[in-house]
Amino acid sequence: MRLASMMLAAAVAAAPLAATPAWAQQPAQQPAQQPTPGPSTTPLVTPPPAGAPASFAPLARRLLPSVVNIQTTQTIGGGNRAGRPDAPEVPQAPPGSPFEELFRDFMDRNRGGGARPGQPPRRAQSQGSGFIIDASGIIVTNNHVVDGADEINVVLHDNTILKAELVGVDTRTDLAVLRVKSETPLPVVPFGDSDRAEVGDWVLAIGNPLGFGGSVTSGIVSARGRNINAGPYDDFIQTDAAINRGNSGGPLFNLNGEVIGINTAIVSPSGGSIGIGFAIPSNLAKSIVAQLRDGGRVRRGWIGVNIQQVNEEIAESLSVPGGARGALVARADENGPAAKAGVQNGDVILRFNGQEVREMRNLPRIVAETAVGSEVPLTVWRGGREHELKITVAELPADQTAEAGNTPQPARPGAALELSGLGLRVSPINPELKERFSLRDNARGVVVTEVTPGSNAAERGITAGDLIVEVQQTRVTTPTEVRDQLERLRKQNRPTALLLIENNQGQRFVPLRLRPAEGRSPG
């Protein structure tokens, strides 16, 4: 008991210093006596960094009225869940959403265990955040905050409750737009330029964490361009400002009071903040929010290509200047805009609409943000030089799973061959191999029938049943053509061969190190 009391007293005494940075403390009425300067003396109080405010209070006071709490209600049925007859049904965030598990846990606590078999449906509630961008009542939040809600209410800073109408959602970026009706104009906050935010910049997060509305936390931009596998257009701002459940959909502000991000996800083994939060950049959100507000849906650009990352070996194989950069076209849909513009399999897209494609994942976002129907320049690397093309951007189809069919090709004659130095045995397509490897009727190329364990090909993921469609961007249909292409590359002293491999997952380029064939010296 004595020990506990002493520990408690020590904790209370330390709390004020822990809660307020030393440089933010008010100076004493009488200045403290300063130590005599000397080689071993250091300042007792660290001054604030250049440009840092002594207090965020004026900024927070100005911004708080524009941030809202969002309360949603959803009907929970009394039926059983498949495989778990005693488990309640739970509203779900979008599959794969970073908040899927957190949302489920939050809903479990709020409804006190959920409906049991035989009980009537009941109402479950959840909470999130949002911010006002138009005085008429336009509010931005996350899609997963309002997904599946039967009723949405917005709570203003003065505790006024307004019923909200869902204007539109975009599941690919987890954004939603709401509309409320107010008798008086509402306070708004503007979007800022997220591209100008640098790592180390101060930021404020305001929202409704764990139901504690109107909470302000501060931190810095920890990183830019984070990919957390939440969607195809990941480009998150990472921050160490405390973000918890209920902060979703709330704004991340710069010190000018501009929204540079929408707080969306956290990394946390415990469900609480550990200083790793992610916000959708405002420059990605602005056009999406505008489209949702005006038309209720998002139209995205599309050019019809399957792409893959250019690694150092692929860049070396294709002699790409500047090393690993751009997006390698594994397949151009023959009916898509890219193929019509002259893009070919094996091209490396270096620039699109004047923007550099630094790596593969940049291209989908750049294309998606390009106006549908516009004709834009496209730069590709092919055959050792750049080619300038013009492409007309189409609208992203609702369903991209259907692929354009290929013209059936008859099986080509030829004998099976061992590709010395690569650890591969290949054969022409024939009815027996089609049945053995479940190949498509219109499959074309050369079938890999054996892969030597531990070989470069095995390490690169090539397996029996894969098809070699191209070697160094040259179409092959027989084992002899594959061997001849490899021999040509060896005579050119090329260190790698670039193979286009096809299987039931699609097409991809695979660089393989060229070793001398058996019976030849490396010289």
KOLLUMRO-495441 format. One line per field, with one value per residue (C-alpha): residue in three letters; x negated, y negated, z negated. Coordinates in steps of 0.5 Angstrom, whole numbers. Example, Ala and Ser with C-alpha at 12.3 -4.5 7.8 and 13.67 -1.06 7.14 Angstrom:
<nodes>
residu: c(Ala  Ser)
xx: c(-25  -27)
yy: c(9  2)
zz: c(-16  -14)
</nodes>
This chain:
<nodes>
residu: c(Met  Arg  Leu  Ala  Ser  Met  Met  Leu  Ala  Ala  Ala  Val  Ala  Ala  Ala  Pro  Leu  Ala  Ala  Thr  Pro  Ala  Trp  Ala  Gln  Gln  Pro  Ala  Gln  Gln  Pro  Ala  Gln  Gln  Pro  Thr  Pro  Gly  Pro  Ser  Thr  Thr  Pro  Leu  Val  Thr  Pro  Pro  Pro  Ala  Gly  Ala  Pro  Ala  Ser  Phe  Ala  Pro  Leu  Ala  Arg  Arg  Leu  Leu  Pro  Ser  Val  Val  Asn  Ile  Gln  Thr  Thr  Gln  Thr  Ile  Gly  Gly  Gly  Asn  Arg  Ala  Gly  Arg  Pro  Asp  Ala  Pro  Glu  Val  Pro  Gln  Ala  Pro  Pro  Gly  Ser  Pro  Phe  Glu  Glu  Leu  Phe  Arg  Asp  Phe  Met  Asp  Arg  Asn  Arg  Gly  Gly  Gly  Ala  Arg  Pro  Gly  Gln  Pro  Pro  Arg  Arg  Ala  Gln  Ser  Gln  Gly  Ser  Gly  Phe  Ile  Ile  Asp  Ala  Ser  Gly  Ile  Ile  Val  Thr  Asn  Asn  His  Val  Val  Asp  Gly  Ala  Asp  Glu  Ile  Asn  Val  Val  Leu  His  Asp  Asn  Thr  Ile  Leu  Lys  Ala  Glu  Leu  Val  Gly  Val  Asp  Thr  Arg  Thr  Asp  Leu  Ala  Val  Leu  Arg  Val  Lys  Ser  Glu  Thr  Pro  Leu  Pro  Val  Val  Pro  Phe  Gly  Asp  Ser  Asp  Arg  Ala  Glu  Val  Gly  Asp  Trp  Val  Leu  Ala  Ile  Gly  Asn  Pro  Leu  Gly  Phe  Gly  Gly  Ser  Val  Thr  Ser  Gly  Ile  Val  Ser  Ala  Arg  Gly  Arg  Asn  Ile  Asn  Ala  Gly  Pro  Tyr  Asp  Asp  Phe  Ile  Gln  Thr  Asp  Ala  Ala  Ile  Asn  Arg  Gly  Asn  Ser  Gly  Gly  Pro  Leu  Phe  Asn  Leu  Asn  Gly  Glu  Val  Ile  Gly  Ile  Asn  Thr  Ala  Ile  Val  Ser  Pro  Ser  Gly  Gly  Ser  Ile  Gly  Ile  Gly  Phe  Ala  Ile  Pro  Ser  Asn  Leu  Ala  Lys  Ser  Ile  Val  Ala  Gln  Leu  Arg  Asp  Gly  Gly  Arg  Val  Arg  Arg  Gly  Trp  Ile  Gly  Val  Asn  Ile  Gln  Gln  Val  Asn  Glu  Glu  Ile  Ala  Glu  Ser  Leu  Ser  Val  Pro  Gly  Gly  Ala  Arg  Gly  Ala  Leu  Val  Ala  Arg  Ala  Asp  Glu  Asn  Gly  Pro  Ala  Ala  Lys  Ala  Gly  Val  Gln  Asn  Gly  Asp  Val  Ile  Leu  Arg  Phe  Asn  Gly  Gln  Glu  Val  Arg  Glu  Met  Arg  Asn  Leu  Pro  Arg  Ile  Val  Ala  Glu  Thr  Ala  Val  Gly  Ser  Glu  Val  Pro  Leu  Thr  Val  Trp  Arg  Gly  Gly  Arg  Glu  His  Glu  Leu  Lys  Ile  Thr  Val  Ala  Glu  Leu  Pro  Ala  Asp  Gln  Thr  Ala  Glu  Ala  Gly  Asn  Thr  Pro  Gln  Pro  Ala  Arg  Pro  Gly  Ala  Ala  Leu  Glu  Leu  Ser  Gly  Leu  Gly  Leu  Arg  Val  Ser  Pro  Ile  Asn  Pro  Glu  Leu  Lys  Glu  Arg  Phe  Ser  Leu  Arg  Asp  Asn  Ala  Arg  Gly  Val  Val  Val  Thr  Glu  Val  Thr  Pro  Gly  Ser  Asn  Ala  Ala  Glu  Arg  Gly  Ile  Thr  Ala  Gly  Asp  Leu  Ile  Val  Glu  Val  Gln  Gln  Thr  Arg  Val  Thr  Thr  Pro  Thr  Glu  Val  Arg  Asp  Gln  Leu  Glu  Arg  Leu  Arg  Lys  Gln  Asn  Arg  Pro  Thr  Ala  Leu  Leu  Leu  Ile  Glu  Asn  Asn  Gln  Gly  Gln  Arg  Phe  Val  Pro  Leu  Arg  Leu  Arg  Pro  Ala  Glu  Gly  Arg  Ser  Pro  Gly)
xx: c(0  -6  -9  -3  -2  -9  -8  -2  -5  -11  -6  -2  -8  -11  -4  -4  -11  -10  -3  -6  -13  -18  -19  -11  -11  -10  -16  -17  -15  -23  -28  -32  -39  -43  -49  -56  -57  -63  -65  -61  -54  -48  -41  -37  -30  -30  -27  -22  -24  -24  -17  -14  -8  -8  -1  4  9  11  11  15  20  21  22  26  33  31  30  36  38  41  46  49  54  55  60  57  61  63  61  55  48  46  41  43  50  48  45  48  48  43  43  37  32  30  26  19  20  15  21  24  22  22  29  32  29  32  39  38  37  43  48  46  46  51  57  58  62  69  69  72  67  64  60  53  49  42  38  33  31  32  31  35  32  39  43  49  48  43  39  33  32  29  34  32  35  42  42  48  52  59  59  53  53  48  46  44  39  44  48  53  55  57  60  55  56  51  49  44  38  32  30  23  21  25  28  36  39  45  50  54  59  58  62  55  49  44  36  32  25  21  17  9  4  2  -4  -7  -7  -14  -17  -18  -12  -7  0  6  11  18  24  28  23  27  33  29  31  27  21  14  8  1  -5  -9  -9  -13  -13  -10  -7  -6  -3  1  5  11  13  10  9  5  1  2  -1  -4  -3  -5  1  5  11  15  22  27  22  24  26  23  18  11  9  3  1  5  11  12  14  8  11  17  15  17  12  8  3  4  3  7  13  10  5  -2  -4  -3  3  5  9  11  8  12  9  12  19  20  22  26  30  32  34  38  41  43  45  46  40  33  31  24  19  17  12  13  6  3  -3  -9  -15  -21  -27  -34  -35  -29  -32  -39  -35  -32  -37  -33  -36  -37  -36  -29  -24  -17  -12  -13  -7  -6  0  4  12  12  19  16  14  7  6  10  5  -1  -3  -6  -7  -14  -14  -16  -12  -16  -12  -4  -1  -7  -8  -14  -12  -18  -15  -9  -4  -5  -1  6  6  4  9  14  14  14  20  24  24  18  12  5  -2  -5  -13  -15  -22  -22  -28  -33  -30  -24  -17  -12  -5  2  7  15  16  23  27  25  30  34  32  25  25  27  21  21  20  14  15  14  7  6  1  -6  -11  -17  -21  -22  -28  -33  -35  -42  -44  -37  -34  -28  -25  -20  -16  -11  -3  0  7  3  0  6  10  4  3  11  8  13  16  13  6  0  -7  -12  -10  -15  -15  -20  -24  -31  -30  -35  -36  -35  -28  -26  -28  -24  -17  -17  -14  -12  -5  -8  -8  -14  -10  -16  -24  -27  -20  -20  -14  -16  -12  -17  -22  -27  -25  -26  -33  -35  -33  -37  -43  -43  -43  -49  -53  -51  -54  -47  -47  -40  -34  -27  -22  -14  -11  -4  1  8  6  4  -2  -9  -16  -21  -29  -33  -41  -44  -49  -53  -50  -53  -60  -61  -66  -64  -70)
yy: c(0  -5  -3  -4  -11  -13  -11  -15  -21  -21  -20  -26  -30  -28  -29  -37  -36  -30  -34  -40  -41  -45  -50  -52  -53  -60  -64  -65  -72  -73  -70  -65  -66  -64  -59  -63  -61  -56  -50  -45  -49  -47  -51  -48  -50  -48  -53  -52  -50  -55  -56  -52  -56  -57  -54  -51  -54  -60  -55  -50  -55  -57  -50  -46  -49  -46  -39  -34  -28  -23  -18  -12  -7  0  5  12  18  24  29  34  33  39  43  40  40  37  31  24  21  15  9  10  5  6  13  11  5  3  1  8  11  5  3  10  9  2  5  11  6  1  6  10  17  17  20  28  33  32  25  19  15  9  2  2  -5  -7  -14  -17  -24  -29  -36  -41  -44  -48  -53  -50  -43  -39  -34  -30  -23  -16  -11  -6  -11  -11  -4  0  -5  -6  -13  -18  -24  -30  -33  -40  -43  -46  -40  -41  -35  -35  -29  -27  -25  -21  -24  -19  -14  -12  -5  -5  -11  -10  -17  -19  -26  -28  -33  -37  -42  -48  -54  -58  -58  -53  -54  -51  -49  -49  -44  -45  -43  -36  -36  -41  -38  -35  -30  -34  -39  -40  -37  -37  -32  -34  -29  -24  -19  -13  -18  -24  -29  -35  -32  -36  -32  -34  -31  -31  -29  -22  -20  -21  -16  -10  -4  0  5  1  0  -1  -8  -8  -14  -16  -21  -18  -22  -21  -25  -21  -18  -13  -9  -15  -19  -16  -21  -27  -32  -33  -40  -44  -50  -55  -51  -47  -40  -36  -29  -25  -21  -14  -8  -6  -1  2  9  6  2  -4  -10  -8  -14  -11  -14  -15  -20  -20  -26  -32  -33  -26  -27  -34  -31  -25  -29  -34  -29  -25  -32  -34  -27  -22  -18  -18  -17  -15  -15  -8  -6  2  5  10  7  9  6  5  8  7  14  12  5  8  13  7  2  -3  -9  -11  -4  -2  -6  -7  -1  5  7  14  14  9  10  11  7  2  -5  -4  2  -3  -8  -4  -1  6  11  10  3  -1  -7  -13  -19  -20  -26  -30  -27  -22  -15  -14  -7  -2  -4  -11  -10  -8  -14  -19  -15  -15  -23  -24  -27  -22  -23  -27  -26  -26  -25  -18  -16  -9  -6  -1  2  -2  -9  -13  -13  -19  -17  -20  -16  -18  -16  -12  -11  -5  0  2  10  11  18  20  20  20  26  29  32  39  42  49  53  52  58  58  63  62  58  57  50  51  46  44  50  51  56  54  57  54  54  61  64  68  62  58  63  64  57  55  50  46  48  42  42  40  40  46  50  51  58  58  54  56  54  49  46  39  40  44  38  33  37  41  47  53  51  44  41  38  33  28  28  21  18  23  28  35  41  47  49  48  41  40  43  39  33  34  36  29  26  30  28  20  22  20  22  23  25  22  28  26  32  33  37  37  31  27  25  22  21  25  23  30  29  32  38  41  47  54  55  48  44  37  33)
zz: c(0  -2  5  9  6  7  14  15  12  17  23  21  20  27  31  32  35  39  42  44  48  44  50  49  41  39  37  29  27  25  30  27  25  31  31  32  40  40  45  41  40  44  44  39  44  51  55  60  67  72  75  69  65  58  58  63  59  64  70  66  64  71  74  69  71  78  76  74  71  75  72  76  74  78  77  74  76  71  76  75  79  83  79  72  70  63  66  68  75  75  80  84  87  94  95  94  91  86  81  82  75  71  74  72  65  64  66  61  55  57  58  52  56  61  63  61  65  64  62  66  70  66  68  68  67  69  70  74  76  82  84  88  94  96  92  95  92  96  91  93  89  90  94  89  83  87  91  90  85  85  82  81  77  76  70  70  65  62  61  66  69  77  81  87  94  97  104  106  104  108  105  109  105  98  99  98  99  94  95  89  89  84  83  82  86  83  82  87  88  95  98  99  103  100  105  101  95  93  88  82  83  77  77  73  73  71  70  66  63  59  58  55  60  62  60  63  63  66  70  76  83  82  89  96  101  97  100  95  100  98  105  112  111  105  104  96  92  86  79  72  69  65  69  66  68  69  72  79  84  80  83  82  82  84  80  85  83  90  90  93  91  89  83  86  83  77  76  69  65  60  63  60  63  63  68  74  78  85  89  96  99  101  108  109  105  109  115  113  108  113  118  112  110  117  120  114  118  120  127  128  134  136  142  142  140  135  132  127  124  127  123  124  128  133  134  136  140  144  143  140  139  131  129  125  127  131  132  136  140  139  144  148  149  156  156  151  152  151  156  161  159  161  154  155  150  147  148  141  140  138  138  138  140  138  131  130  128  123  121  123  118  120  127  125  120  126  131  126  125  133  135  139  147  147  152  148  150  148  148  148  148  154  158  155  156  153  158  157  158  157  153  152  145  144  138  133  134  128  129  131  130  138  142  150  153  157  164  163  166  168  165  168  170  166  161  154  152  146  145  143  137  135  132  137  141  146  151  157  155  156  154  149  145  146  142  137  135  137  142  146  153  156  152  155  154  152  146  140  138  133  128  125  117  115  122  123  127  121  116  121  120  127  126  130  134  135  143  146  150  152  151  151  154  160  160  160  162  162  158  163  163  156  156  162  159  153  157  160  154  151  158  156  149  146  139  138  142  141  142  142  138  138  134  131  127  133  136  133  135  132  133  133  132  138  137  142  145  144  148  148  145  142  146)
</nodes>
